[in-house]
Amino acid sequence: MAQNKRQHYRIIYNGKYPVLDSILGKFSVLDISERGVRFIIKGDQNLFEIGKLVEGKISLPEGRGEVKIKGRVLRILLNEIVLTLDEKAPIPLKFIMDEQRALIKKGKLSAG
């Protein structure tokens, strides 16, 4: 049996994406966890480099909430950026669990 190596619960979005608003622009967020964020970039990939500090605010769809983030670029994929968040400022687990409940209630996330 394969083991899941992820250490934190992750919400993967499809459809209505949260928005990361930073000094570098606004980006659609693909997934969030306590210690990480993955988002789409369109256009200039040169705005980002491995290790670059990114700060901003993630706003959930339909006004469900927002959270400030601060992290560094861990990976640059074709049109995606993966951040690892500062260990002193993770996304609170309560924020993630509240979002999970809201998505399950709306039928946008499986409970299993």
PyMOL CGO cylinders between C-alpha atoms (Angstrom):
from pymol import cmd
from pymol.cgo import CYLINDER

trace = [
    CYLINDER, 0.00, 0.00, 0.00, 1.38, 3.43, -1.00, 0.3, 1, 1, 1, 1, 1, 1,
    CYLINDER, 1.38, 3.43, -1.00, 1.88, 5.96, 1.75, 0.3, 1, 1, 1, 1, 1, 1,
    CYLINDER, 1.88, 5.96, 1.75, 0.79, 9.59, 1.43, 0.3, 1, 1, 1, 1, 1, 1,
    CYLINDER, 0.79, 9.59, 1.43, 3.87, 11.68, 2.16, 0.3, 1, 1, 1, 1, 1, 1,
    CYLINDER, 3.87, 11.68, 2.16, 1.96, 14.93, 2.64, 0.3, 1, 1, 1, 1, 1, 1,
    CYLINDER, 1.96, 14.93, 2.64, 2.15, 16.27, 6.17, 0.3, 1, 1, 1, 1, 1, 1,
    CYLINDER, 2.15, 16.27, 6.17, -0.74, 18.74, 5.95, 0.3, 1, 1, 1, 1, 1, 1,
    CYLINDER, -0.74, 18.74, 5.95, -4.34, 18.61, 4.80, 0.3, 1, 1, 1, 1, 1, 1,
    CYLINDER, -4.34, 18.61, 4.80, -4.76, 20.11, 1.34, 0.3, 1, 1, 1, 1, 1, 1,
    CYLINDER, -4.76, 20.11, 1.34, -7.78, 21.56, -0.47, 0.3, 1, 1, 1, 1, 1, 1,
    CYLINDER, -7.78, 21.56, -0.47, -7.58, 21.30, -4.26, 0.3, 1, 1, 1, 1, 1, 1,
    CYLINDER, -7.58, 21.30, -4.26, -9.84, 23.67, -6.17, 0.3, 1, 1, 1, 1, 1, 1,
    CYLINDER, -9.84, 23.67, -6.17, -11.49, 23.28, -9.55, 0.3, 1, 1, 1, 1, 1, 1,
    CYLINDER, -11.49, 23.28, -9.55, -13.98, 25.82, -10.72, 0.3, 1, 1, 1, 1, 1, 1,
    CYLINDER, -13.98, 25.82, -10.72, -14.25, 28.90, -8.55, 0.3, 1, 1, 1, 1, 1, 1,
    CYLINDER, -14.25, 28.90, -8.55, -10.70, 29.59, -7.46, 0.3, 1, 1, 1, 1, 1, 1,
    CYLINDER, -10.70, 29.59, -7.46, -9.52, 31.65, -4.51, 0.3, 1, 1, 1, 1, 1, 1,
    CYLINDER, -9.52, 31.65, -4.51, -7.46, 34.70, -5.50, 0.3, 1, 1, 1, 1, 1, 1,
    CYLINDER, -7.46, 34.70, -5.50, -3.95, 35.48, -4.27, 0.3, 1, 1, 1, 1, 1, 1,
    CYLINDER, -3.95, 35.48, -4.27, -3.49, 39.25, -4.31, 0.3, 1, 1, 1, 1, 1, 1,
    CYLINDER, -3.49, 39.25, -4.31, 0.15, 40.30, -4.01, 0.3, 1, 1, 1, 1, 1, 1,
    CYLINDER, 0.15, 40.30, -4.01, 2.39, 43.14, -5.11, 0.3, 1, 1, 1, 1, 1, 1,
    CYLINDER, 2.39, 43.14, -5.11, 3.29, 40.95, -8.12, 0.3, 1, 1, 1, 1, 1, 1,
    CYLINDER, 3.29, 40.95, -8.12, -0.33, 40.69, -9.27, 0.3, 1, 1, 1, 1, 1, 1,
    CYLINDER, -0.33, 40.69, -9.27, -3.50, 38.66, -8.77, 0.3, 1, 1, 1, 1, 1, 1,
    CYLINDER, -3.50, 38.66, -8.77, -3.37, 34.90, -9.29, 0.3, 1, 1, 1, 1, 1, 1,
    CYLINDER, -3.37, 34.90, -9.29, -5.87, 32.03, -9.24, 0.3, 1, 1, 1, 1, 1, 1,
    CYLINDER, -5.87, 32.03, -9.24, -5.07, 29.59, -6.41, 0.3, 1, 1, 1, 1, 1, 1,
    CYLINDER, -5.07, 29.59, -6.41, -5.16, 25.88, -7.29, 0.3, 1, 1, 1, 1, 1, 1,
    CYLINDER, -5.16, 25.88, -7.29, -4.65, 24.49, -3.79, 0.3, 1, 1, 1, 1, 1, 1,
    CYLINDER, -4.65, 24.49, -3.79, -3.89, 25.45, -0.22, 0.3, 1, 1, 1, 1, 1, 1,
    CYLINDER, -3.89, 25.45, -0.22, -2.55, 23.68, 2.84, 0.3, 1, 1, 1, 1, 1, 1,
    CYLINDER, -2.55, 23.68, 2.84, -1.27, 24.88, 6.18, 0.3, 1, 1, 1, 1, 1, 1,
    CYLINDER, -1.27, 24.88, 6.18, 2.24, 25.21, 4.81, 0.3, 1, 1, 1, 1, 1, 1,
    CYLINDER, 2.24, 25.21, 4.81, 1.79, 25.63, 1.07, 0.3, 1, 1, 1, 1, 1, 1,
    CYLINDER, 1.79, 25.63, 1.07, 0.00, 27.34, -1.80, 0.3, 1, 1, 1, 1, 1, 1,
    CYLINDER, 0.00, 27.34, -1.80, -0.03, 26.52, -5.52, 0.3, 1, 1, 1, 1, 1, 1,
    CYLINDER, -0.03, 26.52, -5.52, -1.25, 29.11, -8.02, 0.3, 1, 1, 1, 1, 1, 1,
    CYLINDER, -1.25, 29.11, -8.02, -1.47, 29.77, -11.75, 0.3, 1, 1, 1, 1, 1, 1,
    CYLINDER, -1.47, 29.77, -11.75, 0.64, 32.35, -13.51, 0.3, 1, 1, 1, 1, 1, 1,
    CYLINDER, 0.64, 32.35, -13.51, -0.27, 33.78, -16.88, 0.3, 1, 1, 1, 1, 1, 1,
    CYLINDER, -0.27, 33.78, -16.88, 2.35, 35.73, -18.67, 0.3, 1, 1, 1, 1, 1, 1,
    CYLINDER, 2.35, 35.73, -18.67, 5.72, 36.67, -17.23, 0.3, 1, 1, 1, 1, 1, 1,
    CYLINDER, 5.72, 36.67, -17.23, 7.27, 33.77, -15.36, 0.3, 1, 1, 1, 1, 1, 1,
    CYLINDER, 7.27, 33.77, -15.36, 10.32, 35.97, -14.74, 0.3, 1, 1, 1, 1, 1, 1,
    CYLINDER, 10.32, 35.97, -14.74, 8.48, 37.62, -11.85, 0.3, 1, 1, 1, 1, 1, 1,
    CYLINDER, 8.48, 37.62, -11.85, 9.32, 34.52, -9.84, 0.3, 1, 1, 1, 1, 1, 1,
    CYLINDER, 9.32, 34.52, -9.84, 12.51, 32.65, -8.97, 0.3, 1, 1, 1, 1, 1, 1,
    CYLINDER, 12.51, 32.65, -8.97, 13.26, 29.85, -6.53, 0.3, 1, 1, 1, 1, 1, 1,
    CYLINDER, 13.26, 29.85, -6.53, 13.56, 31.27, -3.02, 0.3, 1, 1, 1, 1, 1, 1,
    CYLINDER, 13.56, 31.27, -3.02, 11.81, 34.58, -3.80, 0.3, 1, 1, 1, 1, 1, 1,
    CYLINDER, 11.81, 34.58, -3.80, 9.65, 35.92, -0.96, 0.3, 1, 1, 1, 1, 1, 1,
    CYLINDER, 9.65, 35.92, -0.96, 5.96, 36.29, -1.83, 0.3, 1, 1, 1, 1, 1, 1,
    CYLINDER, 5.96, 36.29, -1.83, 3.52, 38.02, 0.50, 0.3, 1, 1, 1, 1, 1, 1,
    CYLINDER, 3.52, 38.02, 0.50, -0.15, 38.64, -0.05, 0.3, 1, 1, 1, 1, 1, 1,
    CYLINDER, -0.15, 38.64, -0.05, -3.71, 37.80, 0.82, 0.3, 1, 1, 1, 1, 1, 1,
    CYLINDER, -3.71, 37.80, 0.82, -5.80, 34.86, -0.35, 0.3, 1, 1, 1, 1, 1, 1,
    CYLINDER, -5.80, 34.86, -0.35, -9.50, 35.62, -0.73, 0.3, 1, 1, 1, 1, 1, 1,
    CYLINDER, -9.50, 35.62, -0.73, -11.85, 32.65, -0.88, 0.3, 1, 1, 1, 1, 1, 1,
    CYLINDER, -11.85, 32.65, -0.88, -14.70, 32.59, -3.42, 0.3, 1, 1, 1, 1, 1, 1,
    CYLINDER, -14.70, 32.59, -3.42, -18.08, 34.03, -2.49, 0.3, 1, 1, 1, 1, 1, 1,
    CYLINDER, -18.08, 34.03, -2.49, -16.61, 36.03, 0.40, 0.3, 1, 1, 1, 1, 1, 1,
    CYLINDER, -16.61, 36.03, 0.40, -16.01, 32.94, 2.57, 0.3, 1, 1, 1, 1, 1, 1,
    CYLINDER, -16.01, 32.94, 2.57, -12.92, 34.48, 4.12, 0.3, 1, 1, 1, 1, 1, 1,
    CYLINDER, -12.92, 34.48, 4.12, -9.39, 35.67, 3.58, 0.3, 1, 1, 1, 1, 1, 1,
    CYLINDER, -9.39, 35.67, 3.58, -5.98, 34.95, 5.00, 0.3, 1, 1, 1, 1, 1, 1,
    CYLINDER, -5.98, 34.95, 5.00, -2.60, 36.66, 4.75, 0.3, 1, 1, 1, 1, 1, 1,
    CYLINDER, -2.60, 36.66, 4.75, 0.30, 34.55, 3.55, 0.3, 1, 1, 1, 1, 1, 1,
    CYLINDER, 0.30, 34.55, 3.55, 4.07, 34.85, 3.48, 0.3, 1, 1, 1, 1, 1, 1,
    CYLINDER, 4.07, 34.85, 3.48, 6.27, 32.26, 1.85, 0.3, 1, 1, 1, 1, 1, 1,
    CYLINDER, 6.27, 32.26, 1.85, 9.03, 31.48, -0.59, 0.3, 1, 1, 1, 1, 1, 1,
    CYLINDER, 9.03, 31.48, -0.59, 8.91, 30.03, -4.08, 0.3, 1, 1, 1, 1, 1, 1,
    CYLINDER, 8.91, 30.03, -4.08, 9.65, 26.31, -3.79, 0.3, 1, 1, 1, 1, 1, 1,
    CYLINDER, 9.65, 26.31, -3.79, 8.96, 25.21, -7.39, 0.3, 1, 1, 1, 1, 1, 1,
    CYLINDER, 8.96, 25.21, -7.39, 8.26, 26.82, -10.73, 0.3, 1, 1, 1, 1, 1, 1,
    CYLINDER, 8.26, 26.82, -10.73, 6.26, 24.63, -13.08, 0.3, 1, 1, 1, 1, 1, 1,
    CYLINDER, 6.26, 24.63, -13.08, 5.11, 25.39, -16.64, 0.3, 1, 1, 1, 1, 1, 1,
    CYLINDER, 5.11, 25.39, -16.64, 2.38, 27.84, -15.59, 0.3, 1, 1, 1, 1, 1, 1,
    CYLINDER, 2.38, 27.84, -15.59, 2.26, 27.27, -11.84, 0.3, 1, 1, 1, 1, 1, 1,
    CYLINDER, 2.26, 27.27, -11.84, 4.14, 28.49, -8.79, 0.3, 1, 1, 1, 1, 1, 1,
    CYLINDER, 4.14, 28.49, -8.79, 4.42, 26.48, -5.56, 0.3, 1, 1, 1, 1, 1, 1,
    CYLINDER, 4.42, 26.48, -5.56, 5.08, 28.37, -2.34, 0.3, 1, 1, 1, 1, 1, 1,
    CYLINDER, 5.08, 28.37, -2.34, 6.19, 26.97, 0.97, 0.3, 1, 1, 1, 1, 1, 1,
    CYLINDER, 6.19, 26.97, 0.97, 4.81, 29.16, 3.73, 0.3, 1, 1, 1, 1, 1, 1,
    CYLINDER, 4.81, 29.16, 3.73, 6.77, 30.56, 6.63, 0.3, 1, 1, 1, 1, 1, 1,
    CYLINDER, 6.77, 30.56, 6.63, 6.60, 28.04, 9.49, 0.3, 1, 1, 1, 1, 1, 1,
    CYLINDER, 6.60, 28.04, 9.49, 5.80, 30.88, 11.90, 0.3, 1, 1, 1, 1, 1, 1,
    CYLINDER, 5.80, 30.88, 11.90, 2.84, 32.00, 9.77, 0.3, 1, 1, 1, 1, 1, 1,
    CYLINDER, 2.84, 32.00, 9.77, 1.03, 28.97, 8.35, 0.3, 1, 1, 1, 1, 1, 1,
    CYLINDER, 1.03, 28.97, 8.35, -2.54, 29.10, 7.09, 0.3, 1, 1, 1, 1, 1, 1,
    CYLINDER, -2.54, 29.10, 7.09, -4.49, 28.25, 10.25, 0.3, 1, 1, 1, 1, 1, 1,
    CYLINDER, -4.49, 28.25, 10.25, -5.92, 24.72, 10.29, 0.3, 1, 1, 1, 1, 1, 1,
    CYLINDER, -5.92, 24.72, 10.29, -9.27, 26.16, 11.42, 0.3, 1, 1, 1, 1, 1, 1,
    CYLINDER, -9.27, 26.16, 11.42, -9.38, 28.31, 8.26, 0.3, 1, 1, 1, 1, 1, 1,
    CYLINDER, -9.38, 28.31, 8.26, -8.73, 25.23, 6.10, 0.3, 1, 1, 1, 1, 1, 1,
    CYLINDER, -8.73, 25.23, 6.10, -11.26, 23.07, 7.95, 0.3, 1, 1, 1, 1, 1, 1,
    CYLINDER, -11.26, 23.07, 7.95, -13.93, 25.81, 7.75, 0.3, 1, 1, 1, 1, 1, 1,
    CYLINDER, -13.93, 25.81, 7.75, -13.33, 26.01, 3.99, 0.3, 1, 1, 1, 1, 1, 1,
    CYLINDER, -13.33, 26.01, 3.99, -13.53, 22.22, 3.70, 0.3, 1, 1, 1, 1, 1, 1,
    CYLINDER, -13.53, 22.22, 3.70, -16.90, 22.22, 5.48, 0.3, 1, 1, 1, 1, 1, 1,
    CYLINDER, -16.90, 22.22, 5.48, -18.20, 25.02, 3.23, 0.3, 1, 1, 1, 1, 1, 1,
    CYLINDER, -18.20, 25.02, 3.23, -17.14, 23.14, 0.09, 0.3, 1, 1, 1, 1, 1, 1,
    CYLINDER, -17.14, 23.14, 0.09, -18.68, 19.87, 1.29, 0.3, 1, 1, 1, 1, 1, 1,
    CYLINDER, -18.68, 19.87, 1.29, -21.93, 21.69, 2.10, 0.3, 1, 1, 1, 1, 1, 1,
    CYLINDER, -21.93, 21.69, 2.10, -21.97, 23.18, -1.42, 0.3, 1, 1, 1, 1, 1, 1,
    CYLINDER, -21.97, 23.18, -1.42, -21.25, 19.75, -2.93, 0.3, 1, 1, 1, 1, 1, 1,
    CYLINDER, -21.25, 19.75, -2.93, -17.89, 20.94, -4.31, 0.3, 1, 1, 1, 1, 1, 1,
    CYLINDER, -17.89, 20.94, -4.31, -15.77, 18.53, -2.27, 0.3, 1, 1, 1, 1, 1, 1,
    CYLINDER, -15.77, 18.53, -2.27, -16.15, 14.90, -1.37, 0.3, 1, 1, 1, 1, 1, 1,
    CYLINDER, -16.15, 14.90, -1.37, -16.40, 14.11, 2.33, 0.3, 1, 1, 1, 1, 1, 1,
    CYLINDER, -16.40, 14.11, 2.33, -14.48, 10.87, 1.82, 0.3, 1, 1, 1, 1, 1, 1,
]
cmd.load_cgo(trace, "trace")
